[in-house]
Every structure is written in C-alpha cells, then in structure tokens.
C-alpha cells in the first residue's frame, strides 16, 4: 500500500468515526464539484477541527478569507450561537454563488454572509464598518497575500482571538529560502511575521491525509 493510499484510508476512518458528513455538507461537496470548483476544500476532519476551535474559543464572530464552495464556512458557522456572525470573503463570483446556495441549504444564511471581491479590497471596507473584533480568523485564500491577510486579521481581532492560516507546508517547499514561488514566499513571510510580531504567539503543524502533505499555522493574539 502506498503512503498516499494509507493517508486516505486513515482520513476515511477518522471521518467515519469522528466527523461524519451530513446531507448539507455532502450536498456542498457535490454542488461544488458539479460547478467545477477546484477540489481544494478542507477535509471533514479539518472542518471539524475548525469547528472545535471556534467552540473552544467560545466564538461569536468569525472572519473567513477564502470561501470556495462554503464547506469550511458551514463547519465553522455551526459553532456559532444564533446571534453569531460569520463573514466570508471570496474573490470569485461564481464560487461565491455556489457557496451562498450551500450555506442557505444548511440553514445558516442568517449567520454566514459571503462578500464578493478581492479580499484586499473587501478588508478595508469591512474595517470601515468598525465591526466588533472577530474571535477567530481562518485564512485560506491566495497564499502570496498571506502576510497582508495576517496583518488585517490583527487589525480586526482582539487579545485572545485566534488566527488560522491554512496550507503552510506547500508540499515541503516552505523550507526553501531561495524559492521564487509567490505562494511559498508569501507563506514564509507570514510565518516569519507570526514569529516576530509582538502581538502574536503561534506554531505550525504538518499534516498528511487525503490532501497530501500539508499543514496549518495557529496564532493567538496577545
């Protein structure tokens, strides 16, 4: 058995035992695939992990940067109280349309809102609204802009808030200081920002699974 098959089997086992999908989540996956969205959403165990983080945090508000088909959005929105709010920023209008339908099917349209446009344009507009600080920020968009997203997350959070940055391993290429790949450069810069910023403490973990060799960074605002 290959390593990748073993990783898939373990993910399948964890999903069955600990984070089984339901109809709304299954439909979100089906509709995203049918619409031709890239198959890069979080896995069910990862979605459950984000949900548990939000619940442990006692989150009432979540900011997501990168919606795709709304799969991760549904997982996190389900952790919020009825008067909670989740704002998700999506660059691609087609992706946002699919996500909005998926969120509505899950009965979460009063909690979760998708805003369309480049995140670096949406974030200043969001800041202008002077929202209450977000308790959790999940960053899963274009990796080249990860440093800017972390900076904006700091502006829109409070002491004790959590920031999660997805896909930080880049199949191991994150270790290459000479890489010219914008995604690697952006990821390395974001990790260095977390390491040196006086208002952040964080770590990063490698993962293997149906998405291959990957990982995430987790930071807490001081």
N, C-alpha and C positions, 0 to 999 in steps of 0.2 A: 504493500500500500504506500502510495506517495505521501509526502508530508502535507501537500495541499488537500488531498482526499481526507487524511486524518483530521486536519483542521476543520474541514467541512463537517465531518461526522461529529466532532466534539461540539461545534456550534449547533448542529441539529439537535443533539442530546440536551444541551443547555436550554435551547429554545423550548423543546417539548416539556422539560421538567420545570423551568423557572419563568419563562416569559412567552407563553404561547400567544400567537396572534389571534385576534378575534375577527369578526366579519368586517368591521370598519377598517382595521389595519390591513387585512388581506385584500380588501377592495382597493385601498390606497395603492398597494403594490401593483395589483392588476391594472388599474387605470393608468398608473404612471408608466408601466411597461407598454400598454396599448397606445399611449400618446407618444411613445418614442423617447421618453426621458432617459438620460443616462442612468445606468444601474449602479449608482454610487451612494444610495441612501445608507444610513446606518442599518446594522442588523437588528434583529429583535432583542438579543441580549444587550446590545449597546443602547437601544431605545429604552429598555427597562432600566439600565444603569442611569441614564439621564433623568428618567422619571424619579428614581430613588434619590438621586442627588437633590432634585427640586423638593422632594418631600422631606428629606433630612434637613434641608435648608429652611423649611417652613416657608417656601417661596410664595409670594402673592403676585409677583410680576416677573416675566421672563422676556428677554430680548434674544431673538434668533437671527443670525446673519447668514443667510443662505437657506431657502425654504425647500427647493426642489419640488417634490410632489406632496410635501406636507406630512410624510411618515413620521419623522422625528418630532414635528410640531404636535401631532396628535399625542404621542407618548408624553411629551412634557406638559401639554395643556391639561391632560387628565390629572396631573399632580396639583393643579391649582384649585382654590376654592371657587365657588360660584361667582363671586365678585372679583376674581382674579383676572389678569390680563396677560396675554402673550402677543407681542408684536414681532412678526417675522418679515424680513426684508429679502426680496427676490429680484434679481436683475432681469430675468427672462419672463416676459408677459405670458407666454404660453405655459411655462412651468407654474406661474402664479395662478393661472386659471384652473389648472388641474388640481393644485393644492387647495384652492378655495373650495372646490367641489368636494374634495376628500374631507376637509375639515367640517364642512356642513353636514356631510353624511354621518360623521362621527358625533354630531350634535354639539359641536364646540364653537360654532360661529359667533356666539356671544362673548366668548373668552379670547379666541385667537383671531388675529387680523393679519392679512398679508398685504404688504405695501410693495408696489412695483417700481423698479428703477435701480440704478447703480447705488450700492449701499453707501458709497462715499458721498453721494448726493442726498440720500434719504436720511443719513445720520445727523447732519447739521439741521435739517428740517425738524427731525424728532427732538433734538436738543432745544430748538427754538420754542417747542411746546412746553418746555420746563416740566417734564414728567417727573413723578416720584421716582426715586432711584430703583433700578432693577435689582432683583435679588440674585438672578442667575443670567449669565450671557453665554450663549452657545454660538461659537464662531465656526462656520463650515461653508465658506464661500471660496472665492478665488484666493489661492494661497499667497500670491505675490503681494497682496494688500494686508496680510495678517498683522504686520506691525501697526498699521493705521487702525485696524479694527480693534486691536488691544487698547490702543490709546483712547479710542472712542468709548470702549467698554469702561475704561477707568472714569471717563467724564460722566457716564450715565449710571454709575453704581454708587455704592456707599461702603463704609467699613463693614466687613463681614460678607460682602457679596462674593459670589464665585464666578470665575470665567473659565470656560472650557474651550480649548482650541483643538479641533479635530484634524486628523491626517498629518501628524507632525513627523512621521518616520520617513515618508517618501521612499519606501522600499529600501531603507537603509542609507539613501543618498544624503540624508540630513547631516551625516558625518563629514561630508566633503567640503572643506572650506574654500576650495577653488571652483566649485560648481557655478556655472553661469545660468543654470535653470532658474527662472524667476520664482518658481514655486519653492524651490529649495532655499534660495536666497531669502525670500520673504519669511519662510518658516524659521530659518536660523536667526534672522533678525528679531522675530517675535519672541523666540525662546531667550535670546540674549536680553531683550527688553524685560521679560519677566524676571530674569536672573538679577538684573541690576537695579530695577526700579524700586525706590524706597517705599512705595505703597503696595508692593506685591510680594507674595511668597508663593512659590509654586514648585511643581515637579512635573515630570513627563514619564509615561509608561509605554512600553512596547506591547503590541498585541499581535496575535495571529488568529486567523479564522477564515470564514468564507470570503472576507475582503482581502485576504493575503496578509503580508507583513505590514503592519501599520502601527498606530498608536495615537495618543492624545496628550495634551498638556492640561493641567489643572492648576489654577492660581486662585488665591484668596486675596481680596483687597484688605489692606491693613488700615 
